[in-house]
Amino acid sequence: MNEPLLVAFGVTITPWKLIGYLGVALFAGRWFVQMFYSRRHGRPVVPTVFWMMSISGSLLLLSYFTFGKNDSVGILSNLFPAGVAGYNLVLDLRHRKVKQEERG
């Protein structure tokens, strides 16, 4: 997966880099999603999709740094956020389930 797909302007694109780019896009894009929801509600809101994008982005970046680059700094810098996002997603889903049960 480290074979170049494209080499242009001194930049080499490999399948692992595409996975890394997708991870960065998800991890960064979650802030635009959060801003959209907050603007719509008129107050700070962290939607469930924020945590899903956090986990997905972190796991893709972990894959890239583990298998594509073998970079321990990248692994450590994405391992912790993935754990926190997973924990927050579990809390969010539990809270939604309780709210749904209260409604009937």
Beta strands, then each sheet from edge to edge (+ up, - down):
strand 1: 6-8
strand 2: 11-13
sheet 1: 1+ 2-
end
